[in-house]
Each structure stands twice: as C-alpha cells, then as structure tokens.
Amino acid sequence: QRPDAREGNLIMAALPTLIPETRFSDASLALARGVKVFFFDVDGILTDGSLWFSESGETLKRFNTLDGHGLKLLQRVGVTPVVISGRDSAALRNRLAALGIVNAVLGTEDKLPAADQLLNQWGLTWSDAAAMGDDWPDLPLLRRARLACVPQMGHPDVRAIANYVPVADAGAGAVRECCDLVLTARGDYAGLLTEAGQ
C-alpha cells in the first residue's frame, strides 16, 4: 500500500539535516570568496598525470567523477571553469563536452596570453581568478591568481607558491576539493548539499 502525501511529508521531515563535513581555514576561505573564474590545467590536475597510448597512438585519459561534479557545481553558481592545457585529445574534448565546459584553450604551452584574453573579454582581473596547476607551465597563472591551488604531487617549486594544497590526490578528488572551497567561501555549499539530499 502506497503511503499518502501526509505520510510522505512526515518521512521527509524526519530526515536528518545534512551538515557539511568539509572544513577550510579562514585564510583559504578569504582568498576563495572573490573567485569568479577558475583556470584548470589537465594532466596532473583533472588526471593523475599518467598518459596512456593505444596501439594506434590515441591518447587515453582517466577522469574522476567527483572532480566532474565539482566543475558542474561551479557552473551552477556562476563561477566559470576554464581549461587551459598544453595537450589536446579527443578524450579530453569529449570529457569537457560532457561537463558542459565551453571555455577551453587546448594545445598551448604559453597559457598566460590565453588566460589574459579571457579575463579581458569578461571584464575581469586576476583578483577575480583562481588557478590550479602542477608544473612550471602553470606558474604564470598561479602567481597572478588570488587563489593558487597545487596538488600534493605537484612539482615542489610550484607547490611552494600555493596558498591551497588539497588533501585529495590529483585525478582523485583534488579538483572537487578546490571547487568545494570556492562554493563554501561563496556561501553556496550548504544549500547545494541540502538540495542534493532531498
């Protein structure tokens, strides 16, 4: 027998409140609060940095669904994710399309001009930007962004300039953790969590 609407409402009212488990320092939250655009590298950020090649020479990449959902959540609250990568591949383009990420500059090692052009186009400055990278080509973006995120497995000299180093590994939730930081700083995280648990 199906419960009537009143019983269903009682069941919903009995659900425990979801309390965010993620915790960030006040300093990290202060930096993340003003982020409107977030620049991401791919290899060593959205992936664990491994490159797999098929017999035909096709590049294969492994992506993490936690990271993908974090990028979708950023878009939901009006933060623009941008991917700038020195590599280009069908696997990457398919993943970006699946996530609805339309702002991507692929196949460029010189990342700063691409980022500057997008910021100028949107009327933003580096004080509105976060960046996440792991190696020397990412340094120009990381040094200018208000929030510089580098995974633990990033190059030591790059990690040294980070103001946030996620606990999770690259390609295994590090991007999601940085997305959660921005969502928390903006005051959006708790509401999104509650909505997801309805």
N, C-alpha and C positions, 0 to 999 in steps of 0.2 A: 504494500500500500504506500502510495506517494505521500510525503508529508505536505500539509497545506502551507500556504505562504507564511502564516504566522509562525509555524514551527521552524521554517527555513530561516526566518529573521532571528529567532531565538538562537539557532545554531550559529549564525553569523555573529551575533552579539557575544557569544561565548568564546569566540576565537581570541587567543591571547594577542596582546599588542606586540607588534614586531619592533624590537629595539635594535638600532644599528650596532653591530659589533666592531665595525671599523673605527679606529682611533688614529688621529693625526695630531701632530704638535701644533701649538698656536702659531709658531713661526711659519710652518708649511701652509697652514690654512690662510694666513695673511697673504702669502705670495699667490696662492691659487685663487683668491677671491676675485681678482680682476681679470681673469682669463676669459677671452672671447674667441680665441683661435688657438688650436693646439697642433703643432707640427710634429709628425712622427716619421722616423726612419723605418725601414722594413726589416732587413736582415740584422738579427741580434736584438730586435725590439718586438716586432709582430711575429717573429720566428725566433728559434733558439740560435740562429746564426748558421746552422748547417745548410749546405747546398747539396741537393740530391739531383743527379742527372740520369735520365732514362737512357736506354741504349741508342735511341735516336737523337740524343743530345738535348732533349727537352728538360728544362729546369723544373723540378718539383719542390714544393714548399709545404710545410706543415704549420697550420694556423690553429690558434686556440679559441674556443667558443666564448670563454669568459671575456677575453680581450675584445672579441667582436661585439658582444653585447654592451660592453662599456662604451665603445665607439658609437653605437646606436643611441645609447642614453645621452651622450654629449649632444648629439644632433637634436634630440627631443627637447632639450632645454635651451637650444640656441647657441651652443658652443660649436664652432666649425672645426672638424678634424681635417687636417691636410696631410697627405702622404707625399714626402719627397725622398726619392731613393735613387741611388746610383745604378740600380738594376731595373730591368723591365722584363716581364714574363707574362705569358698567358695565364698562369696560375694566379699571379698577383692581381692582374686585371679582373679576373673572374671573382676573386675574393672581395675586392673593392666594390665591384658592381653589386654583389650580394649584400654588402653592408650599406649600400646607398651613398658611398663616398664618391663625390663627383670632383672634388678638388685634389688632384694628384699631378705631380711632376715626376716622371719616371725617366730613368736613363741619364741622369745628370749627377756628376760628382761635385759640381760647383753649386751648392744648394742655396747660398745666401742671395744671389740675384733673384732666384725663383721665389723665395720667401718675401723678399723686399717688394717685389712686384705685386704679389697678392695683398700684402698689407696696405700698400699704396692704393690699390684698386678698391679696397674696402674702407679706406679712410681710417685705418688703424695704425698703431705704432707697436714697437717691441714691448712696451709696457702693458699691452693687451694680450701678449702671446706667451704660451708655454711651448717647450720643445722637449722631445725625448729622443736621445740618440746614444750610441755606444762607442763610437770610434772617431778618429781625427776629422773625417769629413763633416761630422756633425758639430764640431767645435764653434764655428761662426754663429750658428743658430743658438746653441746652448749658452754662449757667452752674452748674447744680447737679450734673450728671453727673460721675462720676470720670474718664470718658474722653469728651472732646468732639471729634468729628470734623467737619470742614468741608472741602468740596471746594475746589480752587483757584479755581473760577469762582464761589464763594460771595461774598456781599456782603463788602467789605473789613472793615467793623466787626464782622462775625460771624466772619470768618476770623481776626481779630486775637485772639480769645479761645480759639481751638482749641488743643488740645495734640496733635492729629494732623491733618495735611493730606495726603491721599493723592496719589500721583503721577498715578494714572489720573483721567480726567475723569468728571464726574457722568454717569450713564446709560451709561457705557462702562467699567465695572470698578471705579469708586471704592468702591462698597459692598462688592464682593468683597475688595478690598484691606483694608478695615477689618474684615471678617469674618476674613480670614486673620491679621490682627494678633491678634485675640482668640483664635483657635484656636492660634496659635503660643504666646501667653502662657500658655495653659492646659496646654500640652504635648500637645495633640491633633493638631497639624498634620502632623507627620512620619508618624504612624501612619495617618492618613487618606489621605495621599499614597501611602504604600506599599500600602495596601489597594486604592486605585484603580488602581494599576499592575499588579496581579496578573493 
